[in-house]
Amino acid sequence: MSRQQDATGVVLTGYYSSGTDCAGDADASGAGRTGRYCVQSRPKNAQEKPPYRRCNSQDSLDELAMDDYWKEIEIIQHSREGEVETQEELQLKVPDEGEQEEAWLTEAGLATLFDESASDPEDSMVLLSTLTRTQAAAVEKRVETLKQTLRKRNRPHHVPDVRDIFKQPTVEGEQLSHVSKPSSRSENRKGDAVPDENGAAPVDQGQAPESETVLNLEVSFSEQALNSRQLLKGSAAPSEADDKLPSFRFSQDRTGMTKVGDLAPEDMKKVRRLALIEMTALFDTVGIELKTHKALKLKVKESGLFGVPLVTLLEQDQRRLPGTKVPLLLQRLICHIEDEGLDTEGLLRIPGVATRVKVVCQELETKFYEGLFPWESLKQHDAASVMKLFIRELPHPLLTVEYLSAFISVLKLPTKKQQLQALNLLVLLLPESSRDTLKSLVEFFQRVIDHKEQNKMTLNNVAVVMAPNFMFKGFRSKITEQEEFAMATGTANILRLLIRYRNLLWTIPKFIMNQVRKQNAENQRKLNRERAMRKLLKKMAYDREKSDKPEKYVAESDIAQGFIRVQAPQFLKVSMAVQLTDDLQASDVLTRFLSQDTSLTVRREDVCLYEIGGNIKERCLDEETYMKALLELNPSAEWVIKSIQR
């Protein structure tokens, strides 16, 4: 067996049966598993790629055989035979020098650092004031690189010195440090490390590093990586060459976990910016350079079901069913596959009949929205093939062009814990349409895997079979065979992690939530100052204070007496006083509300207790949230019960 380490750190091998060489035309299906392994190479004078033979490409996880991947490639190629390509293939562009830094700063909400007319500079300064030391270093690096690039081009520029960017501005007599400081009301459990003023957990030289089974969401991931590097300095990095995916759990947070979808759009915008900065800081800390790509504009279909941009398709669906977050066609295909039974052997692996699949797609285009498609006649394997075709025909890949290489680069991180942390941040960075659709798919894949004893589809099998469908259309014509080996194993492994840790990856880390709260608190102080000025100018201060005082007095009075007041205007309930105890959870509040009014027909799972105002726009509370701990974190919040917006 011969192995070659490519630039991405993936070990690539190709299997060929005895009596054939890498350039031979003999079938290398690997029956009997006798023969040798080598990296498939491409002749220098070849005009196009040679026909693909089924080879076994492995990374460091020996169990992950790639035979099914190449079979799936063959099936996809066969299904396209005789087709006339009517849609442009996605074209990629590598950003020019300096262009990547400009795009990064813009996406991070820091465009004012190189373009004074971009947005409100005060918003940028508020964001900068919440950053940890590693996050600040990531921003400094991009600003300095951009500054040097503009200097090379002799272009006039207004990029400030990094020392000016992170100087400490004075606001209302307080200094805003460029480092995010932990709240004095930290809800760390007994025995948890309390972050220092740089957002980093203190290093206890007498203790071993934190167990890999625990995910600390209160301290910046990049700060944790920095501390781990310091702890492991002088010793070998921990080896994770085995194929066992460890079990992870979150440390308990009394203020409640925050999932994607729990926050208002305004706060999710802040989360996304912080996730970008934190992800970049994490990769910088471990010394991995991220390369981004940009998709050139291409003509795409503006209607229909297949080959339509995900956002366009969802707009179509939302006109028929408001609030739709996952394409209706994909939902219906998944339901049909499940209705037929998940015990079918080879589900997702065995293809449907190509001619039937083409006819089904044509019928769906004309009959789906009218409700005339004959679902009862659709065979299960055909439905699975249609689902896979739907995914790979998307004009832009589900993992996005911008972040596809970042997803693959996750595997370069030295530990599974850091890989999981990076994936968590990348999931937060995905557009909402891609993130929701991806979640629906990985949950479905897990339900298929739950029946592996019957259908013979393990986690590895599902990941390998589905991986080719997550590539962008036409990618194989743009890369070498060796790059494809790396992309194949990389995508399959990333898909394994997305499925395995699906219940963790769609969570917003608490340290990011704390940074969002700090931004909101500062913006609220700014708003209050402007409001006070308007009151003074309009001579309405007295009337406004008079109308505000009774409500404020009642709220403060309730809290002082050990109560919180919960409102439910959607259900015609003005308010409900709930006694505040150390053990009171959000679930207790909902139980009391639903038990008080038996006339309500709403289901428990359709309502949520929301935290509104103060240092958060709106947040649907985890039912295990301890209300007293959250009240200490956000004393100005209001508590409202209302229906969940799905």
Secondary structure, DSSP 4 states (H G I P E B T S, - for coil): ---EE-TTS-EE--EEETT--TT--S----GGG-EEE------TT-SSPPPPPP-----S-TT---HHHHHHHHHHHHHTTTPPP-SPPP-EEPPPTTHHHHHHHHHTT-GGGT-TTSS-HHHHHHHHHT--HHHHHHHHHHHHHHHHHHHHTT----PPPHHHHTS--EETTEE--SSPPPPTT--PPTTPPPP-TTS-PPP-TTSPPPPTTEE--SS-HHHHHHHHHHHTTTSPPPP--SSPPPP-EEPP-TT--EETTSB-HHHHHHHHHHHHHHHHHHHHHTT------EEPP----SSSSSS--HHHHHHHHHHHSTT--S-HHHHHHHHHHHHT-TT-TTTTTS---HHHHHHHHHHHHHHTTTT---GGG--HHHHHHHHHHHHHTSSS-TT-HHHHHHHHHGGGSSSHHHHHHHHHHHHHHS-HHHHHHHHHHHHHHHHHHTTHHHH---HHHHHHHHGGGGSPTTGGGSS-HHHHHHHHHHHHHHHHHHHHTHHHHTEE-HHHHHHHHHHHHHHHHHHHHHHHHHHHHHT-HHHHHHHHHHHHHHHHHHHHTTEEEEEEGGGTEEEEEEE--TT-BHHHHHHHHHHH-TT----GGGEEEEEEETTEEEEEPPTT-BHHHHHHH-TT-EEEEEE---
